[in-house]
């Protein structure tokens, strides 16, 4: 768990530094940061999709995942409940920032494969690399949305912690390259949609689409029994 602890700590440190910087930024420049963050998230998401979709052995799976995941997420109203919870503690658009931050921190090859390598081989290289990237990302997000972005840190810790213990139990074979590819495609689309939301192009309610990430996992579990 050393790599996950380091990764979580860097997000907390970056959030504190970014929030301190935010206090000295004019509102006009804060809006510029919003736009930059929206474009960055959109680009990162598109890049993940473009890089991984050609590798997919199940080209329809991401469509099924998004459809089923969005349906279940909308029925459960994940976005509404999440925004309502955040609104109790902040009058700003922190919910939007946290949604984007959680996706950027948690959905990616380094953040998923890192805990697996750490659990099975004791290799923390991926998580240390991810921690460096998240330090910079958390500083930018906190300078845009404020100190509340630090709440994404425990989410990352729980996410990577679950993967770590599952990997310890199932071994690395379950987290095959095929599964990581499918998760990266779906995750990339979610990150891109989050960026589109920040840019105010369309309110997609990305949080309602989060269950889509479970569909590839369930698919591969079922496939393993066939």
N, C-alpha and C positions, 0 to 999 in steps of 0.2 A: 504493500500500500504506500510505500515511500513516494513513488512517482505521483500518485494521486494527491497525496498530501502537499507535495511541492506545487503541483498544478493548481490546486485550490488556493494555496497561499499567494501565488503570483497574481491571481485574479483579485484577491482581497487587497493586495498592495497596489495593484494598478488602479483599482476603483477608488482608493483613498487619494492617490496622486491625481487622478483625473478630476475628482470632485473638487480638490483644492484649486486646481488650475481653472475650473469652470467659473469660480467666483470672480475671477478677474477678466472674464470674456464678455464683451459687449453682446447684446441680444442679436444684433445683425450678424455677428460672427458665429453665434451659436446656431443660427439658421443655416449658415454655410456648412457647419459641422453636420447638421441633420442631413443635408443634401449629400455630403461626402459619404456619410455612413450608409445612407440608402443606396447610393451607387456602388459602394464597396460590397455591401451584402448581396446586391443583385449580381455583381460580377463574380463573386466567390461562388454563389449558387450555380450560375450558368457554367462556370468553369468545371465544377464538380460533375454536372450533368454531361457536359461535352466530353470530359475525360473518361467517364465511366460507362456511358450508354453504349459505346461501340464494343465494350467488353462483356456486356450483358448476354447471358445465355437464355434469358427469359424476358424478351423485349416487351411483353404485354404485362408483366408483373407489376411494373411501377404504375400503370394505368389502373389496374385492379386495386392496388394498394391505396392510391389516392382516392378512388371512388368509395371504397369501403371505409377507409379511415375518416374521410370527410363526413360521410353519412353518420357514423357512430359519434364522431366529435361534435357534430351539430346537434344530434339528439341529446347528448350529455351537456351541451352548451359549455364546453370547456373554456372558450374565449370569454363568454359573459361572466362566468364564475371567477375566472382569473383576473379580469379587469375590475370586477367588483371588489375582490379581495385587496388588490393593489390600491384601489381608490380610497380604501379606508385609511391607508397610511400616507398617501400622497395625492395632491391635487394636480400634479403635472402629468405628462404622458409617460410616466415611468413604466406602465404596463407594456407599452409598445417597445420600449428599450429592453426590458427584461425578456420579453418574448424573443427579440432578435438576439440578445446576448446568449440566452440559453441554447438557441439553435446553433449559433456560431461556436460556442464552447463545446457542446456535446456531440454535434453531428459532424463527423469527419473521420477519416481513416486513422489519424493519430490518436484521437480521443477514444475510439472504439478498439482499435488493435493494440493500443498502448497498454491498457490494463490486462489484456490477454497475454502479451509478452511478459509483463511484470509478474503475473500469477504463475505462468507455466515455466518460464525460463529465468525469472529474476532479472530480466533486462529492462531497465527503466529509460532507455535512450529515447524511445518514442514519446514518453510522457514528459521528459525533460525538454524535448524539442517543442512539444505542444505548449508547455508552460511558458516558454519564451515568447511564442506567438500570442498566447492569451494575455500575457503581461501588457503587450502593446495594444491589443484589441480592447482590453478592459480600461486602459487609460483613455482611449478615444471615446468609448461608450460612456464612461463616467463623466468625461468633460462635456458630453452632450446631454445626458439624462440625469446626472447627479449621483450622490453617494448611494442611493437606493440600488444601484447596479450591483452592489456587493452581495445582494441577496441571491444572485446567480451562482455564487461560489458554492453554497451548500447543495444546490441542485446538481452541479457538476460532480461534487464529492459523492453524492448518492448514486448518480448515474454510473460513474466509473467504478464505484464500490460494488454495485450489483454485478457489473460485467466481470470484475475481478473475481468475485466469489463463484459466479457461474462458471467462469473459465477454469477455476481451481477444481470444480466438481466435474465438469464435462470434458476438459482438456481442450487444446487449441483446435482440434479437428472440426469442432462444431462451427467455429468462426472461420469458415472457409473463405477463400478469395471471392467465390461466387456470392456469398452472403454479404460480404463487405461491399461488393460492387453494387448490389441491389439497394443496400441501405444508403450508399453514397448517392445514387441516382435520386431516390426519394428524398433524402435529406437535402440534396442540392436544390431541388425544386422548392422545398419548404423555405430554405434560406433565401432564395431568389424572390419568392412571394412575400417574404418579410421585408425585403428591401423595397419592393414595389409599394408596400404599405407605408413605409417610412417616407417615400417620395410623394405620397398622397395621390398616386396614380389610380389605385383602386383599393378599397378596404376588403381584403381577401379573408380576414380572420384566420390567420395561419395557425393559431393555437388549436382551432377546431380540427385541423388536419393532422395533428400529432399522432393520433392512433394509426395513421398510415405506416408509421415506422415499425409497428408490430406485425403487420401483414407479412412482409418477407420472412421475418423470424418464424412465424407460425407456419408459413409455407415450407420452409426448410426442415422444421421439426416433423411435419407430416410426411414430407418427402423422405426423411430418414427412416421412417417406419415402413415405407412401401418397398 
